[in-house]
Amino acid sequence: MSPVIERQRSWTKQDIEDLIIELLADEEGEDPDDLRRQLVDKGATMPVDSLAMLDILVEFRKRTGLTIPKRKLRRRTMRSVKAFAEFAAKEAS
């Protein structure tokens, strides 16, 4: 498990993208930079398995302090790094 990062009052889409990639890389035992390259090669939105996103959701909440109710999550939101980052940044504001 990665160290808890300092909680921020305002999370940007880029901050959230970076954290998601770090969490996914930790989960998969990969280097974050390598994982980012692999995801970008799959498409500009960095598509991911929605179940992988659910796997990191608890840690994401712990690390950011952002509470995103599961009832607000949609399939399209959980299918890519960029879609989730955009959704989470909007929910955080």
N, C-alpha and C positions, 0 to 999 in steps of 0.2 A: 504494500500500500504506500502511496506517495505521501509526503508530508502535507499537512493542511496548509493551504496558501492563505495569505492575509485576506480577510474578507474586504470586499470593496463595496462602496455604496452604489456605484454605477458600473454595470458590466456592459461592455460594448459587444457587438457581434463578433469582432475579432478576438476579444478576450475569451468569449465563450467557445468559439471555434478552436482556439488553441488548447483550452482545457479539455474539450471533448476529445480531441485527437490524443492528448496526453493520457486521458483515462482509458480510451480504447486501446492505445498502445500498451499500457500497463496490463490491461485485461488479457491481451493477446501475446504478451511477452515480446513485443517488437519495439524498435526504436521509433520515437514519434516522427522524426523527419522522414524515415523510410515509409511509415504508414501514410503520412500526408501525401508523399509522392504517389504511392499506390492508389490512394483515393482520388487524387486529382486526375490520374490516368484513366480512371473509370468515368469521369465526367466532372464538369465545372461545379456541380452542387455537392460533390464528394459523397456519392451514395453509399449507404451502409445498411446492414441488416437491422431492421427495427428491433429485433430481440436483443441485439448487442447494445443498442441504445438503452433499452430497458434495464439491462444488466448494470450499466454505469449510472443510472439515474439517482440512486441513493447516494453514491459517492459524490456526484455532481452537486446534489443539494447540500451535503455536508461541507464541501469545499467552497461553495459560493454563498451559502446562506439563503439562496433563492428557493422559495417554495412554489413549485409548479404542480398544481393539483392534477392527479392522473386523469380526472374526468375531462380536463381541457386538452389533453394530448390526443392528437389525431394521427392516423397512419402516415399521411403526407408529411407531417411534422417530424416523425421519427425515422423517415427513410433516407435522410441525408444530413450531413454535418451542417451545411449551410442553412437548411430549412429549420433545424432545431435551434441553431444559434440565433436566427432571426426571430423565431417565436419566443425564445427565452429572453432575449434582449427587450422585446416588446412587453412581455409579462413583467420584467424587472423594473420597467420605467413607470 
